Amino acid sequence: MNKGEAKNALARTVFLNRLGEIRDRSFENQRYRASGLNLVVSAIVLWNTVYLERAVYALRNSGKNVDNQLLQHLSPARLGAHQSHR
């Protein structure tokens, strides 16, 4: 899954309570709701990025080998989408 798909999957997960629909009648309200969704998704991605960095740091400090080749396959957007399905 590429980065754009992962971010869209996370947005769908966050927006699930409204079945993925923006039902506001006015364009201005639709824009506010979409902007709010983007803000929440960005906050989740930022949190997951910080969390992943701290987790890798903690693993390495405890003597575990964390392969940099594997880290490139992690996505903070994908992580958020999987967490919400649990």
C-alpha positions as CSV (number, residue, x, y, z in Angstrom):
1,M,0.0,0.0,0.0
2,N,1.5,3.4,-0.9
3,K,1.5,6.4,1.4
4,G,-1.5,8.0,-0.2
5,E,-3.6,4.8,0.1
6,A,-2.5,4.4,3.7
7,K,-3.6,7.9,4.6
8,N,-6.9,7.5,2.8
9,A,-7.5,4.2,4.7
10,L,-6.8,6.0,8.0
11,A,-9.2,8.8,7.1
12,R,-11.9,6.3,6.2
13,T,-11.4,4.6,9.6
14,V,-11.5,7.9,11.5
15,F,-14.6,9.0,9.5
16,L,-16.4,5.6,9.9
17,N,-19.1,7.0,12.3
18,R,-20.7,8.9,9.5
19,L,-20.2,6.0,7.0
20,G,-17.7,8.1,5.1
21,E,-20.2,10.6,4.0
22,I,-20.2,14.4,4.4
23,R,-23.8,15.3,4.7
24,D,-23.6,19.0,5.4
25,R,-25.6,21.0,2.9
26,S,-23.4,24.1,2.6
27,F,-20.0,24.0,0.9
28,E,-18.5,26.0,3.8
29,N,-19.6,23.3,6.4
30,Q,-18.4,20.5,4.1
31,R,-15.0,22.3,3.9
32,Y,-14.9,22.7,7.7
33,R,-15.7,19.0,8.2
34,A,-13.1,17.9,5.6
35,S,-10.5,20.2,7.2
36,G,-11.2,18.8,10.6
37,L,-10.8,15.2,9.3
38,N,-7.4,16.2,7.7
39,L,-6.3,17.7,11.0
40,V,-7.2,14.5,13.0
41,V,-5.5,12.3,10.4
42,S,-2.4,14.4,10.5
43,A,-2.4,14.4,14.3
44,I,-2.6,10.6,14.3
45,V,0.2,10.3,11.8
46,L,2.4,12.6,13.8
47,W,1.7,10.7,17.1
48,N,2.5,7.4,15.4
49,T,5.7,8.8,14.0
50,V,6.8,9.9,17.4
51,Y,5.7,6.6,19.0
52,L,7.6,4.5,16.3
53,E,10.7,6.6,16.9
54,R,10.5,6.1,20.6
55,A,9.8,2.4,20.2
56,V,12.8,1.8,18.0
57,Y,15.0,3.8,20.3
58,A,13.8,1.8,23.3
59,L,14.3,-1.5,21.5
60,R,17.9,-0.5,20.5
61,N,18.6,0.6,24.1
62,S,17.5,-2.7,25.4
63,G,20.0,-4.5,23.1
64,K,17.6,-5.6,20.4
65,N,18.8,-5.4,16.8
66,V,16.4,-3.2,14.7
67,D,17.2,-3.6,11.0
68,N,17.0,-0.2,9.2
69,Q,16.0,-2.1,6.1
70,L,12.8,-3.2,7.8
71,L,12.0,0.3,9.1
72,Q,11.5,1.6,5.6
73,H,8.4,-0.6,5.4
74,L,6.6,1.0,8.3
75,S,4.0,3.6,7.8
76,P,2.7,5.8,10.5
77,A,-0.6,6.2,8.5
78,R,-0.9,2.4,8.1
79,L,-0.2,1.8,11.8
80,G,-3.0,4.1,12.8
81,A,-5.5,2.4,10.4
82,H,-4.6,-1.1,11.8
83,Q,-4.8,0.1,15.4
84,S,-8.4,1.3,15.0
85,H,-9.6,-2.1,13.6
86,R,-8.6,-4.0,16.7
